[in-house]
């Protein structure tokens, strides 16, 4: 257990996650109070990475449940390995015949077989899914419930019971209780409103797009081969793009992808050609790409193929484009 917030922040930094004071404080309190953390915010701002980094910082194995539409209890909790049960039945056929010998009616055979049903409905045939894994694991773990907003309200209600008691009833085995209470991180892209009951059980954390300086620190940490000046130019351009009315704003993960692309291309500066050829690493809708290109070019229509471009002063491409984009945003 961490002794203070600074230790939490340093531990996350050791996992290459740059945490704000708010993030470090919420995680510190979550561990001390034994409460789940609900991290909401736009897609791609590092909510899932926070869960992974917290797992590494606390030396707890990560158990991840990826939520999706149609997710139900059986897919999240457990299921019986029927194929394995059938295989055992075939292998133990001779023993079953010995067991049932001497019975004269179906009722007698069924009663005798029922006395041995624990053999076939035991832990050896139980296939734990993430929620049950977090309950029965022998060592403390971290349960990451990713994109809970994609699951429906019925599954969310079921999840409340798990988060309250960390125990589950398996009809054939009885109640299984957590041997070690896991740390829990839930993430949401805010595609639907979560219930007040779920939020009440969690410590709430909103993770937004980072500031210029914070995103620059992330880029320098994750893509150290990118030249410092080019890294700043790239981050400032991404920040400007997020001010435009786009269908999907570039996420932090896409900023990192773009930074790695610039390194792979040995880019020296964000000239017009580099921007045109790589902007789709950041933007994933054609309408967004067109809007961004118009903003970068100051609202001018794209030039014709045979139109001669006016010479530009070296080194000024980026500065001019940023000023234009700033006015457009």
VMD Tcl script that draws the C-alpha trace (Angstrom):
set ca {
  {0.00 0.00 0.00}
  {1.34 3.41 -0.96}
  {2.14 5.82 1.85}
  {1.26 9.04 0.01}
  {0.10 10.53 -3.29}
  {3.62 11.34 -4.47}
  {4.54 7.68 -4.21}
  {1.54 6.77 -6.36}
  {2.55 9.31 -9.01}
  {6.13 8.02 -9.02}
  {4.97 4.42 -9.30}
  {2.80 5.28 -12.31}
  {5.68 7.20 -13.85}
  {7.72 4.02 -13.54}
  {5.08 2.40 -15.76}
  {5.47 5.26 -18.29}
  {2.14 6.80 -17.31}
  {2.14 10.51 -16.57}
  {-0.50 11.06 -13.88}
  {-1.98 14.37 -12.81}
  {-2.40 15.19 -9.12}
  {-6.10 14.36 -9.42}
  {-5.45 10.92 -10.90}
  {-2.80 10.08 -8.31}
  {-5.10 11.26 -5.49}
  {-8.08 9.22 -6.67}
  {-5.99 6.05 -7.01}
  {-4.44 6.59 -3.60}
  {-7.90 6.94 -2.03}
  {-9.27 3.98 -3.99}
  {-6.61 1.70 -2.51}
  {-7.07 3.08 1.01}
  {-10.88 3.01 0.94}
  {-11.26 -0.20 -1.06}
  {-13.45 1.52 -3.66}
  {-13.64 0.95 -7.43}
  {-12.52 3.78 -9.73}
  {-14.82 4.89 -12.55}
  {-12.76 6.71 -15.20}
  {-14.81 8.54 -17.82}
  {-13.70 10.64 -20.75}
  {-13.25 10.73 -24.53}
  {-11.93 7.63 -26.28}
  {-8.17 7.39 -26.51}
  {-7.15 9.64 -23.61}
  {-5.49 6.84 -21.61}
  {-8.23 5.37 -19.42}
  {-7.39 1.76 -20.29}
  {-3.69 2.54 -20.04}
  {-4.33 3.86 -16.54}
  {-5.72 0.47 -15.52}
  {-2.73 -1.30 -17.02}
  {-0.26 1.10 -15.41}
  {-2.01 0.79 -12.03}
  {-1.73 -2.98 -12.33}
  {2.01 -2.72 -12.94}
  {2.53 -0.10 -10.24}
  {0.85 -2.29 -7.61}
  {2.42 -5.54 -8.92}
  {-1.04 -7.07 -9.32}
  {-1.91 -9.29 -12.29}
  {-4.32 -7.60 -14.68}
  {-7.70 -9.26 -15.29}
  {-9.55 -7.48 -18.09}
  {-13.22 -7.66 -19.00}
  {-13.91 -5.99 -22.35}
  {-17.57 -4.93 -22.42}
  {-19.72 -4.93 -25.55}
  {-23.36 -4.89 -26.53}
  {-24.98 -8.20 -25.62}
  {-22.51 -9.10 -22.88}
  {-24.27 -11.24 -20.26}
  {-23.49 -13.03 -17.00}
  {-22.31 -16.28 -18.53}
  {-19.77 -14.56 -20.77}
  {-18.46 -12.39 -17.93}
  {-18.69 -14.79 -14.99}
  {-18.22 -18.48 -15.81}
  {-19.34 -21.39 -17.92}
  {-19.11 -25.17 -17.68}
  {-16.70 -26.96 -20.00}
  {-19.22 -29.41 -21.39}
  {-16.77 -30.86 -23.91}
  {-14.38 -31.68 -21.09}
  {-17.21 -33.23 -19.08}
  {-18.16 -35.43 -22.03}
  {-14.54 -36.48 -22.49}
  {-14.29 -37.51 -18.85}
  {-17.58 -39.37 -19.16}
  {-16.19 -41.38 -22.09}
  {-12.93 -42.12 -20.29}
  {-14.76 -43.22 -17.12}
  {-17.34 -45.31 -18.94}
  {-16.18 -48.56 -17.36}
  {-16.27 -47.05 -13.88}
  {-19.79 -45.76 -14.52}
  {-20.93 -49.23 -15.54}
  {-19.50 -50.66 -12.33}
  {-21.22 -47.93 -10.37}
  {-24.61 -48.63 -11.92}
  {-24.38 -52.42 -11.77}
  {-27.00 -54.00 -9.55}
  {-29.62 -51.30 -10.16}
  {-32.90 -52.62 -11.55}
  {-34.74 -49.38 -12.36}
  {-33.96 -46.02 -13.92}
  {-34.78 -44.34 -10.63}
  {-32.23 -46.42 -8.74}
  {-29.59 -45.72 -11.42}
  {-30.34 -41.99 -11.38}
  {-30.17 -41.86 -7.57}
  {-26.85 -43.66 -7.49}
  {-25.45 -41.45 -10.23}
  {-26.65 -38.31 -8.41}
  {-24.44 -39.26 -5.47}
  {-21.43 -38.86 -7.74}
  {-22.49 -35.72 -9.60}
  {-19.96 -33.64 -7.67}
  {-17.31 -35.36 -9.75}
  {-18.68 -33.81 -12.94}
  {-19.77 -30.47 -11.47}
  {-16.58 -29.49 -9.70}
  {-13.99 -26.75 -10.09}
  {-12.06 -28.87 -12.60}
  {-14.85 -28.35 -15.15}
  {-15.56 -24.71 -14.29}
  {-14.16 -22.20 -16.77}
  {-13.87 -18.84 -14.98}
  {-14.46 -15.70 -16.98}
  {-12.89 -12.38 -15.86}
  {-15.30 -11.58 -13.02}
  {-14.97 -15.01 -11.43}
  {-11.20 -15.00 -12.05}
  {-10.96 -11.84 -9.93}
  {-12.91 -13.57 -7.15}
  {-11.14 -16.94 -7.00}
  {-7.57 -15.83 -7.71}
  {-5.16 -16.70 -4.91}
  {-3.19 -13.44 -5.18}
  {-4.42 -9.82 -5.15}
  {-5.34 -8.70 -8.67}
  {-6.58 -5.67 -10.57}
  {-9.88 -6.02 -12.39}
  {-10.22 -3.72 -15.41}
  {-13.82 -3.46 -16.64}
  {-13.27 -1.70 -19.94}
  {-15.94 0.40 -21.69}
  {-18.77 -0.41 -19.30}
  {-20.97 2.03 -21.21}
  {-21.08 -0.44 -24.13}
  {-22.86 -3.05 -22.01}
  {-26.59 -2.75 -21.38}
  {-28.34 -1.66 -18.19}
  {-29.19 -5.25 -17.19}
  {-25.53 -6.24 -17.12}
  {-24.70 -3.06 -15.23}
  {-27.27 -4.01 -12.57}
  {-25.73 -7.49 -12.30}
  {-22.30 -5.91 -11.93}
  {-23.49 -3.91 -8.91}
  {-23.93 -7.14 -6.93}
  {-20.42 -8.28 -7.78}
  {-18.87 -4.94 -6.82}
  {-20.79 -4.82 -3.54}
  {-19.84 -8.21 -2.08}
  {-17.31 -9.78 -4.42}
  {-18.96 -13.12 -4.16}
  {-21.01 -15.16 -6.57}
  {-23.35 -18.11 -6.22}
  {-22.72 -21.10 -8.49}
  {-25.73 -23.43 -8.04}
  {-23.65 -26.60 -8.35}
  {-20.86 -25.39 -6.05}
  {-22.44 -22.89 -3.67}
  {-21.20 -19.38 -2.89}
  {-17.67 -18.46 -3.93}
  {-16.19 -15.51 -2.04}
  {-13.18 -13.43 -2.95}
  {-10.04 -14.63 -1.21}
  {-8.27 -11.37 -2.00}
  {-10.17 -8.17 -2.69}
  {-9.14 -6.89 -6.13}
  {-8.56 -3.30 -7.09}
  {-11.19 -2.33 -9.67}
  {-10.99 0.20 -12.51}
  {-14.02 0.78 -14.75}
  {-13.71 2.87 -17.90}
  {-16.42 4.62 -19.90}
  {-16.33 6.64 -23.12}
  {-19.58 8.27 -21.99}
  {-21.62 6.90 -24.91}
  {-24.54 6.44 -22.51}
  {-25.37 7.64 -19.03}
  {-24.39 5.16 -16.32}
  {-26.68 4.54 -13.38}
  {-26.41 6.59 -10.22}
  {-26.16 3.32 -8.27}
  {-22.96 2.39 -10.09}
  {-21.46 5.85 -9.73}
  {-22.32 5.87 -6.03}
  {-20.18 2.78 -5.47}
  {-17.15 4.25 -7.25}
  {-14.66 7.06 -6.91}
  {-15.24 9.19 -10.01}
  {-12.46 10.38 -12.28}
  {-12.86 12.38 -15.49}
  {-9.90 12.18 -17.85}
  {-9.97 14.80 -20.60}
  {-7.60 15.57 -23.44}
  {-4.30 16.74 -21.93}
  {-2.89 20.24 -22.10}
  {-0.14 21.05 -24.58}
  {2.61 20.58 -22.02}
  {1.14 17.35 -20.64}
  {0.70 15.86 -24.11}
  {4.21 16.94 -25.04}
  {5.57 15.10 -22.00}
  {3.67 11.99 -23.09}
  {5.05 12.19 -26.63}
  {8.62 12.70 -25.40}
  {8.24 9.75 -23.03}
  {6.64 7.35 -25.51}
  {8.42 8.48 -28.70}
  {11.85 9.65 -27.54}
  {13.31 9.46 -31.08}
  {11.17 12.37 -32.30}
  {13.12 15.63 -32.41}
  {12.04 17.96 -29.56}
  {11.09 20.87 -31.84}
  {9.11 18.60 -34.16}
  {7.40 17.01 -31.17}
  {6.20 20.40 -30.00}
  {5.01 21.33 -33.48}
  {3.09 18.06 -33.78}
  {1.42 18.40 -30.38}
  {0.44 22.03 -31.00}
  {-1.12 21.10 -34.34}
  {-3.10 18.25 -32.72}
  {-4.31 20.63 -30.04}
  {-5.52 23.01 -32.75}
  {-7.29 20.22 -34.61}
  {-9.27 19.41 -31.46}
  {-10.74 22.91 -31.55}
  {-12.32 22.26 -34.94}
  {-15.84 20.94 -35.33}
  {-14.82 17.39 -36.26}
  {-16.73 14.14 -36.29}
  {-13.95 12.51 -34.26}
  {-11.18 14.47 -32.60}
  {-7.68 12.98 -32.59}
  {-6.98 11.06 -29.39}
  {-3.74 10.89 -27.45}
  {-3.10 7.42 -28.84}
  {-3.43 8.85 -32.36}
  {-1.01 11.64 -31.46}
  {1.49 8.94 -30.50}
  {0.81 7.05 -33.73}
  {1.46 10.23 -35.69}
  {4.65 10.93 -33.75}
  {5.90 7.40 -34.55}
  {4.93 7.91 -38.20}
  {6.99 11.11 -38.36}
  {9.98 9.23 -36.94}
  {9.50 6.40 -39.45}
  {9.41 8.92 -42.31}
  {12.49 10.77 -40.99}
  {10.46 13.99 -41.09}
  {12.41 17.16 -40.40}
  {9.49 19.59 -40.25}
  {5.73 19.71 -40.66}
  {5.77 20.97 -44.22}
  {2.72 20.85 -46.45}
  {3.64 17.55 -48.08}
  {4.21 15.79 -44.75}
  {0.92 17.08 -43.38}
  {-1.04 16.04 -46.46}
  {0.46 12.56 -46.51}
  {0.11 11.79 -42.79}
  {-3.00 13.63 -41.61}
  {-5.09 10.47 -41.94}
  {-3.07 8.98 -39.09}
  {-4.83 11.55 -36.91}
  {-8.23 11.87 -38.58}
  {-10.37 8.89 -39.56}
  {-13.28 10.48 -41.44}
  {-13.02 12.02 -44.91}
  {-15.12 15.01 -43.88}
  {-12.74 15.69 -40.97}
  {-9.71 15.44 -43.26}
  {-11.23 17.93 -45.72}
  {-12.23 20.32 -42.94}
  {-8.75 20.19 -41.42}
  {-7.06 20.76 -44.77}
  {-9.27 23.77 -45.45}
  {-8.46 25.15 -42.02}
  {-4.73 24.58 -42.47}
  {-4.75 26.28 -45.88}
  {-6.64 29.26 -44.51}
  {-9.97 28.31 -46.05}
  {-8.66 28.26 -49.65}
  {-9.92 25.63 -52.06}
  {-7.36 22.98 -53.02}
  {-5.25 24.12 -56.00}
  {-5.54 22.48 -59.41}
  {-2.88 19.97 -60.43}
  {-1.48 22.30 -63.12}
  {-1.62 25.38 -60.89}
  {1.83 26.61 -60.04}
  {2.42 26.98 -56.33}
  {4.01 30.19 -55.12}
  {7.44 29.70 -53.56}
  {7.43 29.69 -49.76}
  {10.12 30.71 -47.38}
  {11.86 27.66 -45.83}
  {10.96 27.02 -42.20}
  {7.79 29.11 -42.30}
  {5.34 26.43 -43.52}
  {4.46 25.21 -40.05}
  {4.18 28.66 -38.46}
  {1.86 29.91 -41.19}
  {-0.32 26.81 -41.00}
  {-0.63 26.98 -37.23}
  {-1.68 30.64 -37.38}
  {-4.28 29.86 -40.02}
  {-5.58 26.86 -38.13}
  {-5.80 28.91 -34.97}
  {-7.95 31.51 -36.70}
  {-10.19 28.78 -38.16}
  {-10.59 26.99 -34.80}
}
mol new
graphics top color blue
foreach p $ca { graphics top sphere $p radius 0.5 }
foreach p [lrange $ca 0 end-1] q [lrange $ca 1 end] { graphics top cylinder $p $q radius 0.2 }
display resetview
